Amino acid sequence: MRNVQDRPKPTLLKGFRQKRILLWSLLLMNAVVGCVFIYSWLVQEKGSQAFSNNPAVSMPARTKATEFANEYFRWISTDKEERAKRLEPYLIKGIDEQAGMVLSGVKVDSTPSNVQVWDVQDKGNNRANIIVSATMMLMNPSDKKFTMETRHLVVPIYAASRDSFVVEDIPYYLPESSPVQASKGDYKPQGNKVDEKQLGEYTAFLESFFKEFASTSPEKTLSHRTKGDLQLRGMGSIISFSKLESVSVWEQQSEYEITCKVKFTDHLGATFIYPYILKLTKEDGQWRIISFRNSQ
């Protein structure tokens, strides 16, 4: 006689047990997926907060820099004033209307293409240097011949708010392999100002240096001109030295702070007026550059 315990268990009980296992599996899977989602969200939120600490490096700021560069590299040789009108909305008040570029000697028209952000340097305090790469399509109106050149432009951006940006200083060319020299905050000269009648020694050094700076390959460092950790590279003949202007020198102990403007020209006939701030010291009778940067 068959034992009661040996009887087969009802199919209904087996089905209930399978459903319970399936239910717990789904709940466990939802919990795991939820944890992964929350962790990913927290990581993204943390990264987003870190990225947005300085609005000058945000995507809207980068877009503004490329829009400006698109207008900067666009001109018609017979109508330079039209370029100034297009640049005006991007420039901070008081800056040169042509953004440091004089086109009176240019005989070709320029149309930019492939304008994109090449690098970004966070300067803090709502400021950044956004380096933009652009290909210039150059046409000679007399024979309609085209040539192409690629340039890298450092665009100094200031964020007035999260969605308002201006170009706060003169943009300048940068060789592809040359690091940009950063500046943080506003510049205030220190020390005693040197009399203009005694600037001959400083201007002689500066003229010699900027000639070499413009013509030296960016693959080479100007280590014989510098002191300390400063890695200074040349412009690689993108532009040529033309003239030194507005030199001011402040002496503080054994160091000398210098502000100046330098005129450069390129093979297209354009003139560029770039402001610089340098700090010099004398070593064994030779001037050495301690710091060097573009600035208004």
HELIX and SHEET records of a PDB file:
HELIX    1   1 VAL A    4  ASP A    6  5                                   3    
HELIX    2   2 THR A   11  PHE A   51  1                                  41    
HELIX    3   3 PRO A   55  VAL A   57  5                                   3    
HELIX    4   4 MET A   59  TYR A   72  1                                  14    
HELIX    5   5 LYS A   80  LEU A   87  1                                   8    
HELIX    6   6 GLU A   88  TYR A   90  5                                   3    
HELIX    7   7 GLU A  196  GLN A  198  5                                   3    
HELIX    8   8 GLY A  200  SER A  215  1                                  16    
HELIX    9   9 SER A  223  ARG A  225  5                                   3    
SHEET    1   A 5 MET A 101  VAL A 102  0                                        
SHEET    2   A 5 THR A 271  GLU A 283 -1                                        
SHEET    3   A 5 GLU A 255  THR A 265 -1                                        
SHEET    4   A 5 SER A 240  GLN A 252 -1                                        
SHEET    5   A 5 ASN A 192  LYS A 193 -1                                        
SHEET    1   B 3 MET A 101  VAL A 102  0                                        
SHEET    2   B 3 THR A 271  GLU A 283 -1                                        
SHEET    3   B 3 GLN A 286  ASN A 294 -1                                        
SHEET    1   C 4 ASP A 109  GLY A 124  0                                        
SHEET    2   C 4 ARG A 127  ASN A 140 -1                                        
SHEET    3   C 4 LYS A 145  SER A 161 -1                                        
SHEET    4   C 4 SER A 164  VAL A 167 -1                                        
SHEET    1   D 4 ASP A 109  GLY A 124  0                                        
SHEET    2   D 4 ARG A 127  ASN A 140 -1                                        
SHEET    3   D 4 LYS A 145  SER A 161 -1                                        
SHEET    4   D 4 TYR A 172  TYR A 173 -1                                        
END                                                                             
